[in-house]
């Protein structure tokens, strides 16, 4: 699956009391752990910890999520 298939575009609309509005587009891209590690390495960062969720669950091959913590070394 290429990067375009892992991209989500969200368009937020902020409505103000004076009748005006603002559009706030946001693009998210799902990154596999290996891709995140490679990008972090190119930026001079090293993986310190990886969790399978926000409550610091262990990261396993069956994890649906990854929370990766990188440090500058």
Predicted model as a PDB file, atoms N, CA, C, CB and O in Angstrom, pLDDT in the B-factor column:
MODEL        1                                                                  
ATOM      1  N   UNK A   1       0.848  -1.171   0.000  1.00 57.00           N  
ATOM      2  CA  UNK A   1       0.000   0.000   0.000  1.00 57.00           C  
ATOM      3  C   UNK A   1       0.894   1.235   0.000  1.00 57.00           C  
ATOM      4  CB  UNK A   1      -0.965  -0.002   1.220  1.00 57.00           C  
ATOM      5  O   UNK A   1       1.745   1.379   0.878  1.00 57.00           O  
ATOM      6  N   UNK A   2       0.716   2.115  -0.959  1.00 61.00           N  
ATOM      7  CA  UNK A   2       1.522   3.318  -1.072  1.00 61.00           C  
ATOM      8  C   UNK A   2       1.090   4.412  -0.107  1.00 61.00           C  
ATOM      9  CB  UNK A   2       1.465   3.836  -2.476  1.00 61.00           C  
ATOM     10  O   UNK A   2       0.028   4.320   0.508  1.00 61.00           O  
ATOM     11  N   UNK A   3       1.923   5.458   0.026  1.00 57.00           N  
ATOM     12  CA  UNK A   3       1.619   6.552   0.953  1.00 57.00           C  
ATOM     13  C   UNK A   3       0.264   7.211   0.712  1.00 57.00           C  
ATOM     14  CB  UNK A   3       2.687   7.592   0.862  1.00 57.00           C  
ATOM     15  O   UNK A   3      -0.412   7.581   1.671  1.00 57.00           O  
ATOM     16  N   UNK A   4      -0.148   7.365  -0.552  1.00 60.00           N  
ATOM     17  CA  UNK A   4      -1.424   8.029  -0.834  1.00 60.00           C  
ATOM     18  C   UNK A   4      -2.594   7.251  -0.247  1.00 60.00           C  
ATOM     19  CB  UNK A   4      -1.615   8.198  -2.344  1.00 60.00           C  
ATOM     20  O   UNK A   4      -3.582   7.849   0.179  1.00 60.00           O  
ATOM     21  N   UNK A   5      -2.495   5.940  -0.221  1.00 72.00           N  
ATOM     22  CA  UNK A   5      -3.577   5.114   0.317  1.00 72.00           C  
ATOM     23  C   UNK A   5      -3.671   5.202   1.833  1.00 72.00           C  
ATOM     24  CB  UNK A   5      -3.385   3.671  -0.098  1.00 72.00           C  
ATOM     25  O   UNK A   5      -4.684   4.814   2.416  1.00 72.00           O  
ATOM     26  N   UNK A   6      -2.621   5.709   2.479  1.00 78.00           N  
ATOM     27  CA  UNK A   6      -2.614   5.824   3.939  1.00 78.00           C  
ATOM     28  C   UNK A   6      -2.849   7.258   4.396  1.00 78.00           C  
ATOM     29  CB  UNK A   6      -1.293   5.315   4.500  1.00 78.00           C  
ATOM     30  O   UNK A   6      -2.556   7.598   5.542  1.00 78.00           O  
ATOM     31  N   UNK A   7      -3.375   8.103   3.510  1.00 86.00           N  
ATOM     32  CA  UNK A   7      -3.563   9.512   3.811  1.00 86.00           C  
ATOM     33  C   UNK A   7      -5.035   9.816   4.043  1.00 86.00           C  
ATOM     34  CB  UNK A   7      -3.011  10.382   2.681  1.00 86.00           C  
ATOM     35  O   UNK A   7      -5.901   9.341   3.308  1.00 86.00           O  
ATOM     36  N   UNK A   8      -5.311  10.613   5.076  1.00 88.00           N  
ATOM     37  CA  UNK A   8      -6.674  11.035   5.394  1.00 88.00           C  
ATOM     38  C   UNK A   8      -6.690  12.553   5.418  1.00 88.00           C  
ATOM     39  CB  UNK A   8      -7.165  10.439   6.764  1.00 88.00           C  
ATOM     40  O   UNK A   8      -5.857  13.176   6.076  1.00 88.00           O  
ATOM     41  N   UNK A   9      -7.634  13.151   4.701  1.00 90.00           N  
ATOM     42  CA  UNK A   9      -7.803  14.601   4.696  1.00 90.00           C  
ATOM     43  C   UNK A   9      -9.052  14.940   5.480  1.00 90.00           C  
ATOM     44  CB  UNK A   9      -7.887  15.161   3.247  1.00 90.00           C  
ATOM     45  O   UNK A   9     -10.128  14.405   5.213  1.00 90.00           O  
ATOM     46  N   UNK A  10      -8.907  15.828   6.447  1.00 92.00           N  
ATOM     47  CA  UNK A  10     -10.029  16.292   7.251  1.00 92.00           C  
ATOM     48  C   UNK A  10     -10.173  17.786   7.015  1.00 92.00           C  
ATOM     49  CB  UNK A  10      -9.826  15.969   8.774  1.00 92.00           C  
ATOM     50  O   UNK A  10      -9.181  18.516   7.032  1.00 92.00           O  
ATOM     51  N   UNK A  11     -11.394  18.246   6.796  1.00 94.00           N  
ATOM     52  CA  UNK A  11     -11.658  19.673   6.616  1.00 94.00           C  
ATOM     53  C   UNK A  11     -12.496  20.139   7.800  1.00 94.00           C  
ATOM     54  CB  UNK A  11     -12.389  19.961   5.250  1.00 94.00           C  
ATOM     55  O   UNK A  11     -13.662  19.765   7.923  1.00 94.00           O  
ATOM     56  N   UNK A  12     -11.913  20.942   8.659  1.00 94.00           N  
ATOM     57  CA  UNK A  12     -12.645  21.499   9.796  1.00 94.00           C  
ATOM     58  C   UNK A  12     -13.190  22.858   9.392  1.00 94.00           C  
ATOM     59  CB  UNK A  12     -11.733  21.614  11.063  1.00 94.00           C  
ATOM     60  O   UNK A  12     -12.509  23.643   8.732  1.00 94.00           O  
ATOM     61  N   UNK A  13     -14.417  23.125   9.792  1.00 95.00           N  
ATOM     62  CA  UNK A  13     -15.036  24.412   9.520  1.00 95.00           C  
ATOM     63  C   UNK A  13     -15.309  25.080  10.862  1.00 95.00           C  
ATOM     64  CB  UNK A  13     -16.352  24.256   8.677  1.00 95.00           C  
ATOM     65  O   UNK A  13     -16.064  24.561  11.683  1.00 95.00           O  
ATOM     66  N   UNK A  14     -14.684  26.241  11.075  1.00 95.00           N  
ATOM     67  CA  UNK A  14     -14.906  27.014  12.296  1.00 95.00           C  
ATOM     68  C   UNK A  14     -15.909  28.111  11.976  1.00 95.00           C  
ATOM     69  CB  UNK A  14     -13.567  27.615  12.853  1.00 95.00           C  
ATOM     70  O   UNK A  14     -15.658  28.956  11.117  1.00 95.00           O  
ATOM     71  N   UNK A  15     -17.052  28.096  12.671  1.00 96.00           N  
ATOM     72  CA  UNK A  15     -18.080  29.110  12.482  1.00 96.00           C  
ATOM     73  C   UNK A  15     -18.001  30.106  13.631  1.00 96.00           C  
ATOM     74  CB  UNK A  15     -19.495  28.467  12.397  1.00 96.00           C  
ATOM     75  O   UNK A  15     -17.949  29.719  14.798  1.00 96.00           O  
ATOM     76  N   UNK A  16     -17.993  31.383  13.293  1.00 96.00           N  
ATOM     77  CA  UNK A  16     -17.882  32.435  14.298  1.00 96.00           C  
ATOM     78  C   UNK A  16     -19.216  33.158  14.466  1.00 96.00           C  
ATOM     79  CB  UNK A  16     -16.777  33.435  13.914  1.00 96.00           C  
ATOM     80  O   UNK A  16     -20.045  33.169  13.557  1.00 96.00           O  
ATOM     81  N   UNK A  17     -19.412  33.757  15.628  1.00 97.00           N  
ATOM     82  CA  UNK A  17     -20.686  34.407  15.950  1.00 97.00           C  
ATOM     83  C   UNK A  17     -21.013  35.576  15.032  1.00 97.00           C  
ATOM     84  CB  UNK A  17     -20.666  34.887  17.375  1.00 97.00           C  
ATOM     85  O   UNK A  17     -22.176  35.966  14.931  1.00 97.00           O  
ATOM     86  N   UNK A  18     -20.009  36.147  14.357  1.00 97.00           N  
ATOM     87  CA  UNK A  18     -20.279  37.268  13.442  1.00 97.00           C  
ATOM     88  C   UNK A  18     -20.683  36.789  12.047  1.00 97.00           C  
ATOM     89  CB  UNK A  18     -19.046  38.167  13.336  1.00 97.00           C  
ATOM     90  O   UNK A  18     -20.837  37.600  11.134  1.00 97.00           O  
ATOM     91  N   UNK A  19     -20.857  35.468  11.876  1.00 95.00           N  
ATOM     92  CA  UNK A  19     -21.291  34.924  10.604  1.00 95.00           C  
ATOM     93  C   UNK A  19     -20.168  34.523   9.665  1.00 95.00           C  
ATOM     94  CB  UNK A  19     -22.146  35.902   9.931  1.00 95.00           C  
ATOM     95  O   UNK A  19     -20.424  33.986   8.588  1.00 95.00           O  
ATOM     96  N   UNK A  20     -18.942  34.772  10.053  1.00 97.00           N  
ATOM     97  CA  UNK A  20     -17.811  34.376   9.216  1.00 97.00           C  
ATOM     98  C   UNK A  20     -17.392  32.950   9.565  1.00 97.00           C  
ATOM     99  CB  UNK A  20     -16.618  35.358   9.396  1.00 97.00           C  
ATOM    100  O   UNK A  20     -17.812  32.387  10.577  1.00 97.00           O  
ATOM    101  N   UNK A  21     -16.570  32.395   8.718  1.00 96.00           N  
ATOM    102  CA  UNK A  21     -16.080  31.047   8.970  1.00 96.00           C  
ATOM    103  C   UNK A  21     -14.640  30.941   8.477  1.00 96.00           C  
ATOM    104  CB  UNK A  21     -16.984  29.988   8.279  1.00 96.00           C  
ATOM    105  O   UNK A  21     -14.158  31.778   7.714  1.00 96.00           O  
ATOM    106  N   UNK A  22     -13.975  29.894   8.931  1.00 96.00           N  
ATOM    107  CA  UNK A  22     -12.613  29.607   8.492  1.00 96.00           C  
ATOM    108  C   UNK A  22     -12.510  28.114   8.228  1.00 96.00           C  
ATOM    109  CB  UNK A  22     -11.556  30.068   9.554  1.00 96.00           C  
ATOM    110  O   UNK A  22     -13.035  27.300   8.988  1.00 96.00           O  
ATOM    111  N   UNK A  23     -11.836  27.766   7.155  1.00 95.00           N  
ATOM    112  CA  UNK A  23     -11.592  26.362   6.827  1.00 95.00           C  
ATOM    113  C   UNK A  23     -10.212  25.974   7.341  1.00 95.00           C  
ATOM    114  CB  UNK A  23     -11.704  26.112   5.289  1.00 95.00           C  
ATOM    115  O   UNK A  23      -9.241  26.705   7.148  1.00 95.00           O  
ATOM    116  N   UNK A  24     -10.134  24.841   7.984  1.00 94.00           N  
ATOM    117  CA  UNK A  24      -8.873  24.359   8.545  1.00 94.00           C  
ATOM    118  C   UNK A  24      -8.603  22.946   8.038  1.00 94.00           C  
ATOM    119  CB  UNK A  24      -8.908  24.388  10.100  1.00 94.00           C  
ATOM    120  O   UNK A  24      -8.953  21.974   8.707  1.00 94.00           O  
ATOM    121  N   UNK A  25      -7.985  22.820   6.863  1.00 93.00           N  
ATOM    122  CA  UNK A  25      -7.680  21.475   6.369  1.00 93.00           C  
ATOM    123  C   UNK A  25      -6.517  20.859   7.144  1.00 93.00           C  
ATOM    124  CB  UNK A  25      -7.352  21.515   4.868  1.00 93.00           C  
ATOM    125  O   UNK A  25      -5.555  21.541   7.498  1.00 93.00           O  
ATOM    126  N   UNK A  26      -6.625  19.580   7.393  1.00 92.00           N  
ATOM    127  CA  UNK A  26      -5.574  18.840   8.084  1.00 92.00           C  
ATOM    128  C   UNK A  26      -5.368  17.522   7.352  1.00 92.00           C  
ATOM    129  CB  UNK A  26      -5.934  18.601   9.591  1.00 92.00           C  
ATOM    130  O   UNK A  26      -6.333  16.850   6.988  1.00 92.00           O  
ATOM    131  N   UNK A  27      -4.125  17.159   7.141  1.00 91.00           N  
ATOM    132  CA  UNK A  27      -3.806  15.893   6.491  1.00 91.00           C  
ATOM    133  C   UNK A  27      -3.073  14.996   7.491  1.00 91.00           C  
ATOM    134  CB  UNK A  27      -2.945  16.122   5.207  1.00 91.00           C  
ATOM    135  O   UNK A  27      -2.090  15.402   8.111  1.00 91.00           O  
ATOM    136  N   UNK A  28      -3.565  13.792   7.628  1.00 87.00           N  
ATOM    137  CA  UNK A  28      -2.933  12.795   8.477  1.00 87.00           C  
ATOM    138  C   UNK A  28      -2.418  11.677   7.589  1.00 87.00           C  
ATOM    139  CB  UNK A  28      -3.921  12.251   9.551  1.00 87.00           C  
ATOM    140  O   UNK A  28      -3.030  11.345   6.574  1.00 87.00           O  
ATOM    141  N   UNK A  29      -1.312  11.112   7.970  1.00 84.00           N  
ATOM    142  CA  UNK A  29      -0.787   9.964   7.229  1.00 84.00           C  
ATOM    143  C   UNK A  29      -0.409   8.877   8.218  1.00 84.00           C  
ATOM    144  CB  UNK A  29       0.438  10.365   6.353  1.00 84.00           C  
ATOM    145  O   UNK A  29       0.388   9.098   9.130  1.00 84.00           O  
ATOM    146  N   UNK A  30      -0.989   7.702   8.026  1.00 83.00           N  
ATOM    147  CA  UNK A  30      -0.617   6.559   8.852  1.00 83.00           C  
ATOM    148  C   UNK A  30       0.798   6.151   8.484  1.00 83.00           C  
ATOM    149  CB  UNK A  30      -1.613   5.368   8.665  1.00 83.00           C  
ATOM    150  O   UNK A  30       1.132   6.017   7.307  1.00 83.00           O  
ATOM    151  N   UNK A  31       1.619   5.957   9.493  1.00 86.00           N  
ATOM    152  CA  UNK A  31       3.013   5.571   9.278  1.00 86.00           C  
ATOM    153  C   UNK A  31       3.263   4.265  10.020  1.00 86.00           C  
ATOM    154  CB  UNK A  31       4.000   6.691   9.759  1.00 86.00           C  
ATOM    155  O   UNK A  31       3.007   4.167  11.220  1.00 86.00           O  
ATOM    156  N   UNK A  32       3.756   3.275   9.312  1.00 89.00           N  
ATOM    157  CA  UNK A  32       4.127   2.008   9.943  1.00 89.00           C  
ATOM    158  C   UNK A  32       5.346   2.245  10.841  1.00 89.00           C  
ATOM    159  CB  UNK A  32       4.430   0.905   8.866  1.00 89.00           C  
ATOM    160  O   UNK A  32       6.149   3.138  10.570  1.00 89.00           O  
ATOM    161  N   UNK A  33       5.484   1.458  11.898  1.00 93.00           N  
ATOM    162  CA  UNK A  33       6.611   1.646  12.814  1.00 93.00           C  
ATOM    163  C   UNK A  33       7.976   1.670  12.113  1.00 93.00           C  
ATOM    164  CB  UNK A  33       6.603   0.551  13.845  1.00 93.00           C  
ATOM    165  O   UNK A  33       8.844   2.462  12.479  1.00 93.00           O  
ATOM    166  N   UNK A  34       8.165   0.816  11.120  1.00 93.00           N  
ATOM    167  CA  UNK A  34       9.457   0.776  10.423  1.00 93.00           C  
ATOM    168  C   UNK A  34       9.722   2.087   9.678  1.00 93.00           C  
ATOM    169  CB  UNK A  34       9.498  -0.410   9.437  1.00 93.00           C  
ATOM    170  O   UNK A  34      10.854   2.570   9.636  1.00 93.00           O  
ATOM    171  N   UNK A  35       8.661   2.654   9.089  1.00 92.00           N  
ATOM    172  CA  UNK A  35       8.807   3.936   8.386  1.00 92.00           C  
ATOM    173  C   UNK A  35       9.104   5.062   9.365  1.00 92.00           C  
ATOM    174  CB  UNK A  35       7.536   4.260   7.585  1.00 92.00           C  
ATOM    175  O   UNK A  35       9.937   5.926   9.091  1.00 92.00           O  
ATOM    176  N   UNK A  36       8.420   5.052  10.513  1.00 93.00           N  
ATOM    177  CA  UNK A  36       8.666   6.074  11.532  1.00 93.00           C  
ATOM    178  C   UNK A  36      10.101   5.991  12.039  1.00 93.00           C  
ATOM    179  CB  UNK A  36       7.678   5.920  12.704  1.00 93.00           C  
ATOM    180  O   UNK A  36      10.758   7.014  12.232  1.00 93.00           O  
ATOM    181  N   UNK A  37      10.584   4.775  12.251  1.00 96.00           N  
ATOM    182  CA  UNK A  37      11.960   4.592  12.726  1.00 96.00           C  
ATOM    183  C   UNK A  37      12.963   5.124  11.704  1.00 96.00           C  
ATOM    184  CB  UNK A  37      12.238   3.101  13.015  1.00 96.00           C  
ATOM    185  O   UNK A  37      13.945   5.768  12.072  1.00 96.00           O  
ATOM    186  N   UNK A  38      12.717   4.855  10.425  1.00 96.00           N  
ATOM    187  CA  UNK A  38      13.630   5.316   9.377  1.00 96.00           C  
ATOM    188  C   UNK A  38      13.651   6.837   9.303  1.00 96.00           C  
ATOM    189  CB  UNK A  38      13.226   4.728   8.018  1.00 96.00           C  
ATOM    190  O   UNK A  38      14.721   7.436   9.192  1.00 96.00           O  
ATOM    191  N   UNK A  39      12.473   7.472   9.363  1.00 94.00           N  
ATOM    192  CA  UNK A  39      12.420   8.945   9.316  1.00 94.00           C  
ATOM    193  C   UNK A  39      13.088   9.555  10.538  1.00 94.00           C  
ATOM    194  CB  UNK A  39      10.962   9.432   9.221  1.00 94.00           C  
ATOM    195  O   UNK A  39      13.817  10.541  10.430  1.00 94.00           O  
ATOM    196  N   UNK A  40      12.835   8.964  11.705  1.00 96.00           N  
ATOM    197  CA  UNK A  40      13.445   9.471  12.932  1.00 96.00           C  
ATOM    198  C   UNK A  40      14.964   9.332  12.866  1.00 96.00           C  
ATOM    199  CB  UNK A  40      12.890   8.725  14.163  1.00 96.00           C  
ATOM    200  O   UNK A  40      15.689  10.241  13.271  1.00 96.00           O  
ATOM    201  N   UNK A  41      15.445   8.204  12.361  1.00 96.00           N  
ATOM    202  CA  UNK A  41      16.885   7.988  12.237  1.00 96.00           C  
ATOM    203  C   UNK A  41      17.544   9.021  11.349  1.00 96.00           C  
ATOM    204  CB  UNK A  41      17.161   6.610  11.698  1.00 96.00           C  
ATOM    205  O   UNK A  41      18.637   9.499  11.655  1.00 96.00           O  
ATOM    206  N   UNK A  42      16.883   9.376  10.237  1.00 97.00           N  
ATOM    207  CA  UNK A  42      17.428  10.403   9.343  1.00 97.00           C  
ATOM    208  C   UNK A  42      17.475  11.767  10.004  1.00 97.00           C  
ATOM    209  CB  UNK A  42      16.606  10.484   8.072  1.00 97.00           C  
ATOM    210  O   UNK A  42      18.279  12.621   9.630  1.00 97.00           O  
ATOM    211  N   UNK A  43      16.603  11.971  10.997  1.00 96.00           N  
ATOM    212  CA  UNK A  43      16.575  13.244  11.718  1.00 96.00           C  
ATOM    213  C   UNK A  43      17.489  13.232  12.943  1.00 96.00           C  
ATOM    214  CB  UNK A  43      15.151  13.569  12.144  1.00 96.00           C  
ATOM    215  O   UNK A  43      17.527  14.200  13.704  1.00 96.00           O  
ATOM    216  N   UNK A  44      18.222  12.135  13.130  1.00 96.00           N  
ATOM    217  CA  UNK A  44      19.147  12.045  14.261  1.00 96.00           C  
ATOM    218  C   UNK A  44      18.483  11.605  15.557  1.00 96.00           C  
ATOM    219  CB  UNK A  44      19.808  13.367  14.476  1.00 96.00           C  
ATOM    220  O   UNK A  44      19.031  11.828  16.636  1.00 96.00           O  
ATOM    221  N   UNK A  45      17.326  10.990  15.467  1.00 97.00           N  
ATOM    222  CA  UNK A  45      16.606  10.525  16.646  1.00 97.00           C  
ATOM    223  C   UNK A  45      16.702   9.015  16.756  1.00 97.00           C  
ATOM    224  CB  UNK A  45      15.138  10.966  16.596  1.00 97.00           C  
ATOM    225  O   UNK A  45      16.898   8.318  15.761  1.00 97.00           O  
ATOM    226  N   UNK A  46      16.562   8.517  17.979  1.00 97.00           N  
ATOM    227  CA  UNK A  46      16.609   7.075  18.225  1.00 97.00           C  
ATOM    228  C   UNK A  46      15.364   6.657  18.997  1.00 97.00           C  
ATOM    229  CB  UNK A  46      17.898   6.683  19.005  1.00 97.00           C  
ATOM    230  O   UNK A  46      14.879   7.392  19.858  1.00 97.00           O  
ATOM    231  N   UNK A  47      14.859   5.488  18.685  1.00 97.00           N  
ATOM    232  CA  UNK A  47      13.691   4.960  19.379  1.00 97.00           C  
ATOM    233  C   UNK A  47      14.041   4.688  20.830  1.00 97.00           C  
ATOM    234  CB  UNK A  47      13.174   3.678  18.694  1.00 97.00           C  
ATOM    235  O   UNK A  47      15.011   3.993  21.132  1.00 97.00           O  
ATOM    236  N   UNK A  48      13.231   5.249  21.728  1.00 97.00           N  
ATOM    237  CA  UNK A  48      13.428   4.983  23.160  1.00 97.00           C  
ATOM    238  C   UNK A  48      12.411   3.968  23.673  1.00 97.00           C  
ATOM    239  CB  UNK A  48      13.322   6.289  23.970  1.00 97.00           C  
ATOM    240  O   UNK A  48      12.760   3.047  24.411  1.00 97.00           O  
ATOM    241  N   UNK A  49      11.140   4.143  23.274  1.00 97.00           N  
ATOM    242  CA  UNK A  49      10.085   3.233  23.708  1.00 97.00           C  
ATOM    243  C   UNK A  49       9.022   3.142  22.623  1.00 97.00           C  
ATOM    244  CB  UNK A  49       9.463   3.702  25.048  1.00 97.00           C  
ATOM    245  O   UNK A  49       8.861   4.058  21.816  1.00 97.00           O  
ATOM    246  N   UNK A  50       8.303   2.036  22.612  1.00 97.00           N  
ATOM    247  CA  UNK A  50       7.155   1.900  21.705  1.00 97.00           C  
ATOM    248  C   UNK A  50       6.059   1.167  22.468  1.00 97.00           C  
ATOM    249  CB  UNK A  50       7.544   1.130  20.373  1.00 97.00           C  
ATOM    250  O   UNK A  50       6.292   0.132  23.092  1.00 97.00           O  
ATOM    251  N   UNK A  51       4.855   1.734  22.398  1.00 97.00           N  
ATOM    252  CA  UNK A  51       3.702   1.170  23.077  1.00 97.00           C  
ATOM    253  C   UNK A  51       2.630   0.795  22.057  1.00 97.00           C  
ATOM    254  CB  UNK A  51       3.142   2.161  24.114  1.00 97.00           C  
ATOM    255  O   UNK A  51       2.639   1.273  20.923  1.00 97.00           O  
ATOM    256  N   UNK A  52       1.722  -0.058  22.474  1.00 95.00           N  
ATOM    257  CA  UNK A  52       0.618  -0.466  21.626  1.00 95.00           C  
ATOM    258  C   UNK A  52      -0.634   0.361  21.831  1.00 95.00           C  
ATOM    259  CB  UNK A  52       0.308  -1.897  21.862  1.00 95.00           C  
ATOM    260  O   UNK A  52      -1.681   0.040  21.270  1.00 95.00           O  
ATOM    261  N   UNK A  53      -0.550   1.423  22.625  1.00 93.00           N  
ATOM    262  CA  UNK A  53      -1.692   2.302  22.881  1.00 93.00           C  
ATOM    263  C   UNK A  53      -1.315   3.387  23.859  1.00 93.00           C  
ATOM    264  CB  UNK A  53      -2.884   1.508  23.412  1.00 93.00           C  
ATOM    265  O   UNK A  53      -0.225   3.381  24.430  1.00 93.00           O  
ATOM    266  N   UNK A  54      -2.253   4.341  24.050  1.00 93.00           N  
ATOM    267  CA  UNK A  54      -1.976   5.502  24.903  1.00 93.00           C  
ATOM    268  C   UNK A  54      -1.828   5.151  26.377  1.00 93.00           C  
ATOM    269  CB  UNK A  54      -3.071   6.515  24.747  1.00 93.00           C  
ATOM    270  O   UNK A  54      -1.304   5.956  27.147  1.00 93.00           O  
ATOM    271  N   UNK A  55      -2.277   3.968  26.787  1.00 94.00           N  
ATOM    272  CA  UNK A  55      -2.141   3.552  28.185  1.00 94.00           C  
ATOM    273  C   UNK A  55      -0.912   2.673  28.378  1.00 94.00           C  
ATOM    274  CB  UNK A  55      -3.399   2.806  28.646  1.00 94.00           C  
ATOM    275  O   UNK A  55      -0.838   1.891  29.327  1.00 94.00           O  
ATOM    276  N   UNK A  56       0.054   2.808  27.469  1.00 95.00           N  
ATOM    277  CA  UNK A  56       1.346   2.120  27.523  1.00 95.00           C  
ATOM    278  C   UNK A  56       1.209   0.594  27.483  1.00 95.00           C  
ATOM    279  CB  UNK A  56       2.088   2.528  28.780  1.00 95.00           C  
ATOM    280  O   UNK A  56       1.967  -0.129  28.128  1.00 95.00           O  
ATOM    281  N   UNK A  57       0.218   0.121  26.705  1.00 95.00           N  
ATOM    282  CA  UNK A  57       0.100  -1.319  26.497  1.00 95.00           C  
ATOM    283  C   UNK A  57       1.326  -1.793  25.727  1.00 95.00           C  
ATOM    284  CB  UNK A  57      -1.219  -1.680  25.734  1.00 95.00           C  
ATOM    285  O   UNK A  57       1.910  -1.025  24.962  1.00 95.00           O  
ATOM    286  N   UNK A  58       1.718  -3.035  25.919  1.00 96.00           N  
ATOM    287  CA  UNK A  58       2.846  -3.570  25.156  1.00 96.00           C  
ATOM    288  C   UNK A  58       2.559  -3.536  23.654  1.00 96.00           C  
ATOM    289  CB  UNK A  58       3.159  -5.008  25.603  1.00 96.00           C  
ATOM    290  O   UNK A  58       1.432  -3.786  23.227  1.00 96.00           O  
ATOM    291  N   UNK A  59       3.569  -3.229  22.869  1.00 96.00           N  
ATOM    292  CA  UNK A  59       3.442  -3.260  21.411  1.00 96.00           C  
ATOM    293  C   UNK A  59       3.749  -4.671  20.949  1.00 96.00           C  
ATOM    294  CB  UNK A  59       4.395  -2.219  20.723  1.00 96.00           C  
ATOM    295  O   UNK A  59       4.815  -5.214  21.239  1.00 96.00           O  
ATOM    296  N   UNK A  60       2.804  -5.262  20.227  1.00 95.00           N  
ATOM    297  CA  UNK A  60       2.965  -6.618  19.709  1.00 95.00           C  
ATOM    298  C   UNK A  60       2.632  -6.620  18.216  1.00 95.00           C  
ATOM    299  CB  UNK A  60       2.057  -7.628  20.486  1.00 95.00           C  
ATOM    300  O   UNK A  60       2.114  -5.626  17.708  1.00 95.00           O  
ATOM    301  N   UNK A  61       2.911  -7.692  17.515  1.00 92.00           N  
ATOM    302  CA  UNK A  61       2.534  -7.772  16.094  1.00 92.00           C  
ATOM    303  C   UNK A  61       1.026  -7.614  15.861  1.00 92.00           C  
ATOM    304  CB  UNK A  61       2.994  -9.099  15.518  1.00 92.00           C  
ATOM    305  O   UNK A  61       0.603  -7.273  14.757  1.00 92.00           O  
ATOM    306  N   UNK A  62       0.221  -7.860  16.892  1.00 93.00           N  
ATOM    307  CA  UNK A  62      -1.228  -7.739  16.778  1.00 93.00           C  
ATOM    308  C   UNK A  62      -1.753  -6.360  17.171  1.00 93.00           C  
ATOM    309  CB  UNK A  62      -1.888  -8.782  17.628  1.00 93.00           C  
ATOM    310  O   UNK A  62      -2.958  -6.120  17.101  1.00 93.00           O  
ATOM    311  N   UNK A  63      -0.869  -5.449  17.584  1.00 92.00           N  
ATOM    312  CA  UNK A  63      -1.301  -4.113  18.009  1.00 92.00           C  
ATOM    313  C   UNK A  63      -1.899  -3.336  16.834  1.00 92.00           C  
ATOM    314  CB  UNK A  63      -0.116  -3.330  18.616  1.00 92.00           C  
ATOM    315  O   UNK A  63      -1.370  -3.355  15.722  1.00 92.00           O  
ATOM    316  N   UNK A  64      -3.007  -2.658  17.106  1.00 88.00           N  
ATOM    317  CA  UNK A  64      -3.650  -1.827  16.082  1.00 88.00           C  
ATOM    318  C   UNK A  64      -3.008  -0.443  15.999  1.00 88.00           C  
ATOM    319  CB  UNK A  64      -5.148  -1.688  16.375  1.00 88.00           C  
ATOM    320  O   UNK A  64      -3.142   0.244  14.986  1.00 88.00           O  
ATOM    321  N   UNK A  65      -2.322  -0.039  17.047  1.00 87.00           N  
ATOM    322  CA  UNK A  65      -1.731   1.287  17.132  1.00 87.00           C  
ATOM    323  C   UNK A  65      -0.281   1.179  17.567  1.00 87.00           C  
ATOM    324  CB  UNK A  65      -2.521   2.177  18.103  1.00 87.00           C  
ATOM    325  O   UNK A  65       0.139   0.163  18.122  1.00 87.00           O  
ATOM    326  N   UNK A  66       0.477   2.230  17.311  1.00 92.00           N  
ATOM    327  CA  UNK A  66       1.804   2.313  17.911  1.00 92.00           C  
ATOM    328  C   UNK A  66       2.039   3.744  18.357  1.00 92.00           C  
ATOM    329  CB  UNK A  66       2.908   1.850  16.915  1.00 92.00           C  
ATOM    330  O   UNK A  66       1.776   4.702  17.631  1.00 92.00           O  
ATOM    331  N   UNK A  67       2.537   3.852  19.561  1.00 94.00           N  
ATOM    332  CA  UNK A  67       2.972   5.129  20.108  1.00 94.00           C  
ATOM    333  C   UNK A  67       4.479   5.001  20.238  1.00 94.00           C  
ATOM    334  CB  UNK A  67       2.266   5.476  21.502  1.00 94.00           C  
ATOM    335  O   UNK A  67       4.981   4.225  21.051  1.00 94.00           O  
ATOM    336  N   UNK A  68       5.192   5.765  19.435  1.00 96.00           N  
ATOM    337  CA  UNK A  68       6.655   5.655  19.409  1.00 96.00           C  
ATOM    338  C   UNK A  68       7.269   6.902  20.010  1.00 96.00           C  
ATOM    339  CB  UNK A  68       7.173   5.441  17.966  1.00 96.00           C  
ATOM    340  O   UNK A  68       6.914   8.023  19.647  1.00 96.00           O  
ATOM    341  N   UNK A  69       8.191   6.697  20.931  1.00 97.00           N  
ATOM    342  CA  UNK A  69       8.874   7.798  21.611  1.00 97.00           C  
ATOM    343  C   UNK A  69      10.321   7.806  21.137  1.00 97.00           C  
ATOM    344  CB  UNK A  69       8.786   7.656  23.179  1.00 97.00           C  
ATOM    345  O   UNK A  69      11.027   6.804  21.250  1.00 97.00           O  
ATOM    346  N   UNK A  70      10.751   8.935  20.610  1.00 97.00           N  
ATOM    347  CA  UNK A  70      12.118   9.074  20.088  1.00 97.00           C  
ATOM    348  C   UNK A  70      12.869  10.125  20.901  1.00 97.00           C  
ATOM    349  CB  UNK A  70      12.103   9.462  18.575  1.00 97.00           C  
ATOM    350  O   UNK A  70      12.277  11.074  21.415  1.00 97.00           O  
ATOM    351  N   UNK A  71      14.175   9.936  21.007  1.00 97.00           N  
ATOM    352  CA  UNK A  71      15.030  10.892  21.714  1.00 97.00           C  
ATOM    353  C   UNK A  71      16.173  11.316  20.788  1.00 97.00           C  
ATOM    354  CB  UNK A  71      15.588  10.272  23.041  1.00 97.00           C  
ATOM    355  O   UNK A  71      16.565  10.599  19.867  1.00 97.00           O  
ATOM    356  N   UNK A  72      16.672  12.478  21.068  1.00 94.00           N  
ATOM    357  CA  UNK A  72      17.812  13.019  20.318  1.00 94.00           C  
ATOM    358  C   UNK A  72      19.082  12.471  20.925  1.00 94.00           C  
ATOM    359  CB  UNK A  72      17.821  14.581  20.329  1.00 94.00           C  
ATOM    360  O   UNK A  72      19.356  12.702  22.103  1.00 94.00           O  
ATOM    361  N   UNK A  73      19.852  11.759  20.151  1.00 83.00           N  
ATOM    362  CA  UNK A  73      21.094  11.151  20.686  1.00 83.00           C  
ATOM    363  C   UNK A  73      22.287  11.667  19.958  1.00 83.00           C  
ATOM    364  CB  UNK A  73      21.058   9.629  20.588  1.00 83.00           C  
ATOM    365  O   UNK A  73      23.413  11.275  20.264  1.00 83.00           O  
TER     366      UNK A  73                                                      
ENDMDL                                                                          
END                                                                             
